[in-house]
Amino acid sequence: MNRNDLPYRQIHLDFHTSPYIEGVGEGFDSREFIDTLKKAHVSSINLFAKCHHGMYYYPTKIGTMHPNLKFDLFGEQVKACKENNIRVIAYTCVSWNEDWAGRHPEWLTLCADGVRGVKKPFEDSFYSWRHICHNNREYQAVLRKEFKEIFDLYHPDGFWADIIQGKKCICSTCSADMKAMGLDPEREEDAEYFDRISEMRFCKSMYQYIKSLDEDLEVYFNSLPYRLDDGEDREASSAEKRKYFDFIDIESLPSEQWGYTHFPVAVNYLNKYDKPLCMMNGKFHTSWGDFGSLRHKTALEYECMRAVSNGAGVCVGDQLHPVGRLDKPVYQRIGEIFGQIEAREPWLYNTEKISEIGVLIPLKAGHDEDTVSVRSIEGVYRILSELHYLFDYVNVEDPLEKYSLLILPDQAELSDETAMKINRYIENGGKILMTGSSGLKDGRSQISSMELVHHGKSDYTMQYIRLDENLFDDIPQIDHILYEAGERVTGKGDILARIVEPYFERTYDRFCSHRQTPPKPTAGDEPGIIRLKGGIYVSFPVFRLYSEYAYTVYRDILKDCLRELIKTPCIKTDLPAITELTLRKNDKGFILHMLNYVIERKAKQMDTIEERFTVCDRSVKIYTEKSPLRVVKIPRETEVPFDHFGGYTEIKIEKEDGYTGYAIEVDRGPYLQVTYPKKLEL
């Protein structure tokens, strides 16, 4: 599959139904079922063959059909959808299976604390299921029989296999496999690392088996293929795992567990590749299984329109009531939004992302609990999106030539080979922004044009920075706090900001006032920001600090640094930071997507959206080099006045809220000739 083959309007129909519930499926009516889906503009659906309880929803010879289901519910659903040209993906689950966990306790995961199946005795919290080891060979053999049974009986369009995620298992199978690789099951970090290896092996083996049934089957494993890592360790990298996926669903219900930064981080890593993507959210107020709740329409609209703006389809999660009847008000709400998406699909298919900045991922494969790197990754997203720069997260195997700037955020460790690749990139005209400890090794910079001498980490927990008033003239001229101090360096370049030390380090018996010790009156010679031949170096972890503290001065500092490094950005605008912009291209020109919604923290542990944000009397300039033929609002193709000067097409925004899309149509000949700033390929 390529990025244009995936339906944009999908439903994931959960049906985790306890064997203690009676009357399962008694209210199912195939005509009502399909009529509800069609009125909601649904083009694809994930249907349950088997659930987390281990219950099958068809007459199976493999396991246990739900004891209170009297007919082939899955079969009737599949038949109805196929007769109405709705794509059917068969859902099953791997590691969560209460029925088999009870019948085969020898298959359960074994953790270092001695707990079998991860779930502790008497635990009744949400999402706590007994966990079967996906690496168990007997269990894998049973799963193959299950895939074949479902395929032979129903011939779905594909399979969606849930929960292939390691839990640091040290069962006899996993321990033996670890030892064969030279890993030590007694070391927690080795067990965590082996999780990635065993997940990849499972996906590869099952993918090949499913494809042997029918090469055209579409396959997805819910095994977090969108995990970010730097790609240095190929065997454990998510890049290797993604070979065994035909499409990628980014599961991201933002209210509770994932938050609103999760999806854009993942999609800005993956949507540069030619593999179909889909954003999976839910109709729930919180998360999966939240019966009796309905996602606020504005929140659902924002999440769906943000997905399509980033080149991804939409899969809204729902949960079918045990009686087998869809809630019509839920699908009325989904249908209103899916109708909007359907009208815009001519401008959504066959598009590619435009980016001007590459961001090297500072996270190692198999180290998912490295929250320090995760915070830096989130900080990059927040700062660059709020400043309206277009970027990709990249790993060491991604080509760099298309980017006018490469960012090494906060603690990106470079192999010698990767450092050489970056040095070649700079020699060919690229620029670099390096922050924190990135690119520093053995007392020097690994980037030859960034001539720095590294003297180790700061002696202080917190420091201050004094900015050059000529470059940072929009920032108040005080000594600004660095809530986490950085690296001590010297170098031959223009010092743009200097470090100011506190009077002393705060301790239990030596302190001043309520929080940090105040700054000394004079700055020293230690640079906080320095401009060098290859780019700019910032000595402190500015991205992580912004993610942790949201001090807007950190964003403003980088705004001025980026202006120095990118002289001709793709987008120039006076839109506020809350506005989200994405830019994509097709064979007619450019598609600009604009989102104006208000994300609110209205509860202690979750965010939500109730209101759109209105922007008035603003403008956005897109670098198109030559003047377009016309600019239209999509989907109605209402023509919008524009100006063109200096290579930029300017669109005046009188009053817009929510989602707005613009098609900037350029003559095909000149369009293909457009030269983006600094090797940005179109």
Secondary structure, 3 states (H helix, E strand, C coil): CCCCCCCCEEEEEECCCCCCCCCECCCCCHHHHHHHHHHCCCCEEEEECECCCCEECCCCCCCEECCCECCCHHHHHHHHHHHCCCEEEEEEECCECHHHHHHCHHHECECCCCCECCCCCCCCCCCCCCEECCCCHHHHHHHHHHHHHHHHHHCCCEEEEECCCCCCCCCHHHHHHHHHCCCCCCCHHHHHHHHHHHHHHHHHHHHHHHHHHCCCCEEEECCCCCCCCCCCCCCCCHHHHHHHCCCEEEECCHHHHHCCCHHHHHHHHHCCCCCCEEEEEECCCCCCCCCCCCCCHHHHHHHHHHHHHCCCEEEEEEECCCCCCCCHHHHHHHHHHHHHHHHHHHHCCCCEECCCEEEECCCCCCCCCCHHHHHHHHHHHHHHHHCCCCEEEECCCCCCCCCCEEEECCCCCCCHHHHHHHHHHHHCCCEEEEECCCCEECCEECCCCCCEEEEEECCCCCEEEEECCCCCCCCCCCCEEECCCCEEEEECCEEEEEEECECCCCCCCCCCCCCCCCECCCCCCCEEEEEECCEEEECCCHHHHHHHHCCHHHHHHHHHHHHHHCCCCCEEECCCCCCEEEEEEECCEEEEEEEEEEEEEEECCEEEEEEECEEEEEEEEEECCCCCCEEEEECCCEECCEEEECCEEEEEEEEEEEEEEEEEECCHHHHHHCCECCCECC
